Amino acid sequence: MKPIGKYIVITEVQEEIETSSGLLLSSDDAKKMRYKRGLVVAPGTDVSVISTDDEIYYDKGSGYTMLIENIPYTIILERDVVIVL
């Protein structure tokens, strides 16, 4: 799989969100968070800073999900990435 241009193929990482006091947030509270965590499967041909297997945070309202060989992948643009871990 090879995305073209500034597109990035990722898989979403499900994470438990814990407060500083150790409480786990409910799924409703977690949905209110603006950014999601993802794992880069394949960066596009024009993406230079992000590599395969990078963990990223991206704007949850961006991109779309599609099935490739019955596996759900999220497709986002490079500009939607806010942090590379």
C-alpha positions as CSV (number, residue, x, y, z in Angstrom):
1,M,0.0,0.0,0.0
2,K,1.5,3.3,-1.1
3,P,-0.4,6.6,-0.4
4,I,0.2,9.5,-2.8
5,G,1.1,13.1,-1.9
6,K,0.5,14.4,1.6
7,Y,-1.8,11.5,2.7
8,I,-0.9,9.3,5.6
9,V,-2.4,5.8,6.3
10,I,-2.8,5.1,10.0
11,T,-4.4,2.7,12.4
12,E,-6.1,4.2,15.5
13,V,-4.6,3.4,18.9
14,Q,-7.2,2.9,21.6
15,E,-5.9,4.3,24.8
16,E,-7.2,4.7,28.3
17,I,-7.1,8.3,29.5
18,E,-6.1,8.6,33.1
19,T,-6.1,11.8,35.1
20,S,-3.2,12.9,37.2
21,S,-4.9,11.5,40.3
22,G,-5.2,8.1,38.7
23,L,-8.9,8.1,37.7
24,L,-9.8,6.6,34.3
25,L,-12.0,8.8,32.2
26,S,-15.3,7.4,30.8
27,S,-15.7,6.8,27.1
28,D,-18.0,9.9,26.9
29,D,-15.2,12.1,28.4
30,A,-12.6,10.6,26.1
31,K,-14.8,11.4,23.1
32,K,-14.6,15.1,24.1
33,M,-10.8,15.1,23.6
34,R,-9.8,17.0,20.4
35,Y,-7.0,14.7,19.4
36,K,-6.6,11.0,18.8
37,R,-3.5,8.8,18.8
38,G,-2.5,6.7,15.8
39,L,0.2,4.5,14.4
40,V,1.5,5.3,10.9
41,V,1.2,2.4,8.5
42,A,2.4,4.3,5.4
43,P,3.3,7.9,4.8
44,G,2.6,9.5,1.4
45,T,5.1,10.1,-1.3
46,D,5.4,13.8,-0.4
47,V,5.6,13.4,3.4
48,S,9.1,13.9,4.7
49,V,8.9,14.3,8.5
50,I,6.7,11.3,9.4
51,S,7.8,7.7,8.9
52,T,6.3,4.3,9.1
53,D,5.7,3.1,12.7
54,D,5.7,6.6,14.1
55,E,3.1,7.2,16.8
56,I,1.2,10.5,16.2
57,Y,-1.6,12.6,17.6
58,Y,-4.0,14.0,15.0
59,D,-7.2,16.0,14.9
60,K,-10.1,13.6,15.4
61,G,-12.3,15.4,13.0
62,S,-9.9,14.9,10.1
63,G,-9.6,12.2,7.5
64,Y,-11.8,9.2,6.8
65,T,-11.8,5.5,7.4
66,M,-11.8,2.9,4.7
67,L,-11.5,-0.9,4.6
68,I,-8.4,-2.4,2.8
69,E,-8.4,-6.2,2.8
70,N,-11.1,-6.1,5.6
71,I,-8.9,-4.0,7.9
72,P,-10.0,-0.5,8.8
73,Y,-7.5,2.2,8.2
74,T,-7.8,6.0,8.7
75,I,-6.5,8.3,5.9
76,I,-5.4,11.8,7.0
77,L,-3.4,14.6,5.6
78,E,0.0,15.5,6.9
79,R,-1.3,18.9,8.1
80,D,-3.7,17.2,10.5
81,V,-0.8,15.7,12.5
82,V,0.0,17.8,15.6
83,I,2.6,15.7,17.5
84,V,5.0,12.9,16.5
85,L,6.1,10.8,19.4
